[in-house]
Amino acid sequence: MTRPVRRALSRGLVLALTLLALPDHLVWAEDTEHRDYVIFVKGREAGQSRITFVQQDDGSTYVNASASVKVQLLLGQFTYAVKSEEWWKDGKLVGLKAEATENGKKTEVTVRPDNAQLQLLVNGQTRPLRPDVWTTSYWKLADAKYHNKPVPLLDIDTGMEYTGQLKYVGIEPQKVGGQTLECFRFTVTGGTTPIDLWFDRYHRLVRQQFEESKHLTIVQLIAIRR
């Protein structure tokens, strides 16, 4: 490897590490942003999703998200819809309300403060929840201390808690609304299926990819509005 190539690779690595360490609340102070996504199942458009972020300069973030999917299968139709609200402060979850409906079966998940801890309610059943949990809305990248390490996860669809493994893959481009964004790609394992995630330089979700019942599912960002 020549010295110029080594220098270029070194600069690229420094840039990646700098952007990965960038705290989003310093960039998005007092800002509201809407992100629209298209959901593809087996290569066909099957639904839409939208996430709205309201970022305050005190380090708090309100996130409102919704998604709906309808897929025609050989033995019938699969339908899924979710609406959720999340409240974060200084990078930590402080509150959540989610209602998911899969083929008519509804699950309600709520997270609320309980002194220094969190309290989790799933269809009315209550239990404690660790305060450093990462949610499976994946609206933002988990804290850097979890990169290439175990990460505590809360499935907002079911209320299930588990420990995943968050692996950094590299920088990959993604096309969004006619422009190309350089994104950080991560893989999360430990749940029912591995999930690939792409985040932009502000650590917000651009793309999600996984297999559900052997059907490739992709959630792709198509527009950012303010």
C-alpha positions in Angstrom: 0.0 0.0 0.0 1.5 3.4 -1.0 1.9 6.2 1.4 -0.7 8.5 -0.3 -3.2 5.6 -0.1 -2.5 5.1 3.5 -2.9 8.8 4.2 -6.2 8.8 2.4 -7.5 5.8 4.3 -6.3 7.4 7.6 -8.2 10.7 6.8 -11.3 8.7 5.9 -11.1 6.8 9.2 -10.7 10.0 11.2 -13.7 11.6 9.4 -15.8 8.5 10.2 -14.9 8.5 13.8 -15.5 12.2 14.1 -19.0 12.0 12.6 -19.9 9.0 14.7 -19.0 10.9 17.8 -21.0 14.0 16.7 -23.8 14.6 19.3 -27.0 15.2 17.3 -28.5 17.6 19.9 -25.8 20.1 19.2 -26.8 20.1 15.5 -30.6 19.9 15.6 -31.3 22.4 18.4 -34.8 23.9 18.3 -35.6 22.0 15.1 -38.6 20.0 13.7 -38.0 17.5 10.9 -40.2 15.0 9.1 -38.8 11.9 7.4 -40.9 9.8 4.9 -40.1 6.2 4.2 -41.4 3.6 1.7 -41.6 0.0 2.9 -40.8 -2.8 0.4 -41.6 -6.5 1.0 -40.2 -9.0 -1.5 -39.2 -6.1 -3.8 -42.7 -4.6 -3.9 -44.0 -1.5 -2.2 -46.1 -2.7 0.7 -46.5 0.3 3.0 -45.3 3.7 4.3 -43.7 5.1 7.4 -43.2 8.6 8.8 -41.0 9.9 11.6 -41.2 13.4 13.0 -38.5 14.7 15.3 -38.8 17.8 17.6 -35.4 18.6 18.9 -35.0 21.2 21.7 -31.8 23.0 22.7 -32.0 21.6 26.3 -31.1 18.1 25.0 -34.6 16.8 24.8 -36.2 15.1 21.8 -39.8 14.2 21.0 -40.3 11.5 18.3 -43.6 10.7 16.7 -43.6 7.7 14.3 -46.1 5.6 12.3 -46.0 2.8 9.9 -48.5 0.6 8.0 -47.9 -2.5 5.9 -50.2 -4.7 3.9 -48.8 -7.9 2.1 -50.8 -10.4 0.1 -49.6 -13.9 0.9 -50.5 -17.3 -0.5 -52.6 -18.2 2.5 -54.1 -14.8 3.1 -53.1 -11.2 3.9 -50.7 -9.9 6.4 -51.4 -6.5 7.9 -49.4 -4.4 10.4 -49.6 -0.9 11.8 -47.9 0.9 14.6 -48.1 4.4 16.1 -45.6 5.5 18.7 -44.3 8.5 20.6 -40.9 8.6 22.3 -39.4 11.2 24.7 -35.6 11.4 25.1 -33.4 13.5 27.2 -29.6 13.8 26.8 -29.6 10.6 24.7 -31.7 8.5 27.1 -35.3 7.3 26.8 -37.6 9.0 29.4 -41.0 8.0 28.0 -42.7 6.0 25.3 -46.2 5.1 24.1 -46.7 2.6 21.3 -49.7 0.8 19.9 -49.0 -2.0 17.4 -51.6 -4.1 15.5 -50.6 -7.2 13.7 -53.3 -9.1 11.8 -55.9 -7.6 14.2 -53.9 -8.4 17.4 -53.2 -5.3 19.4 -50.3 -4.7 21.8 -49.9 -1.5 23.9 -46.5 -0.6 25.2 -45.8 2.3 27.6 -42.6 3.5 29.3 -42.7 6.1 32.1 -40.2 7.4 34.6 -39.9 5.8 38.0 -37.4 7.7 40.1 -34.0 6.9 38.6 -35.4 3.9 36.7 -38.1 3.4 34.1 -41.3 1.5 34.4 -42.5 -0.7 31.4 -46.2 -1.5 30.9 -47.2 -4.1 28.3 -50.9 -4.5 27.9 -51.3 -3.3 31.5 -48.6 -5.6 33.0 -45.9 -3.7 34.7 -42.2 -4.4 35.3 -39.0 -2.3 35.8 -37.0 -1.3 32.7 -33.3 -0.3 32.7 -32.8 3.4 31.9 -30.2 3.0 29.1 -32.3 1.0 26.7 -32.3 1.5 22.9 -35.7 1.2 21.1 -36.4 -0.8 18.0 -37.8 2.2 16.2 -34.1 2.7 15.5 -34.8 6.4 14.8 -31.4 7.3 16.0 -28.1 5.5 16.4 -27.3 4.0 19.8 -24.7 5.7 21.9 -21.1 5.2 20.9 -20.4 3.1 24.0 -22.5 0.3 22.5 -20.7 0.2 19.1 -19.3 -3.2 18.4 -20.6 -4.3 21.9 -23.8 -5.7 23.5 -26.7 -3.2 23.5 -29.9 -3.4 25.6 -33.0 -3.2 23.4 -36.7 -2.7 23.8 -39.0 -4.0 21.1 -41.7 -1.3 20.9 -44.0 -3.7 19.0 -44.1 -6.3 21.7 -42.5 -4.9 24.8 -39.9 -7.6 24.7 -36.5 -6.8 26.2 -33.3 -8.4 25.0 -29.6 -7.9 24.6 -28.4 -7.4 21.0 -25.0 -7.0 19.4 -24.3 -3.8 17.5 -21.6 -4.1 14.8 -20.3 -1.3 12.8 -19.9 -2.3 9.1 -18.6 0.8 7.4 -19.6 3.9 5.4 -22.0 3.3 2.4 -23.9 5.8 0.2 -27.7 5.9 0.1 -29.8 7.9 -2.4 -32.5 10.1 -0.8 -34.6 12.5 -2.8 -32.1 12.9 -5.7 -29.1 13.3 -3.5 -26.5 10.9 -2.1 -25.9 10.6 1.6 -22.8 9.0 3.1 -24.2 6.7 5.8 -22.9 4.6 8.6 -24.0 1.0 8.2 -24.5 -1.1 11.3 -25.9 -4.7 11.9 -27.9 -5.6 15.0 -28.1 -9.3 16.0 -29.6 -11.0 19.0 -33.3 -10.6 18.1 -35.5 -12.8 16.0 -33.6 -11.8 12.9 -30.4 -9.8 12.0 -31.2 -6.2 11.0 -29.1 -3.9 8.9 -29.3 -0.2 9.6 -28.0 2.9 7.9 -27.7 6.3 9.6 -26.8 9.7 8.2 -24.1 12.0 9.6 -26.7 13.2 12.2 -27.1 9.6 13.4 -30.7 9.5 12.2 -32.3 6.5 10.4 -32.0 6.3 6.6 -32.6 2.7 5.8 -33.5 -0.6 7.5 -33.3 -4.0 6.1 -34.2 -7.5 7.4 -35.9 -10.8 6.6 -39.3 -11.5 8.1 -40.7 -15.1 7.4 -38.1 -15.4 4.6 -39.4 -12.2 3.0 -36.8 -9.4 2.5 -38.2 -6.2 4.0 -36.6 -2.8 3.3 -37.6 0.5 4.9 -36.1 3.3 2.7 -36.0 7.0 3.4 -37.4 9.0 0.4 -37.8 12.5 1.7 -36.7 14.9 4.5 -38.8 17.9 5.2 -38.6 20.8 7.7 
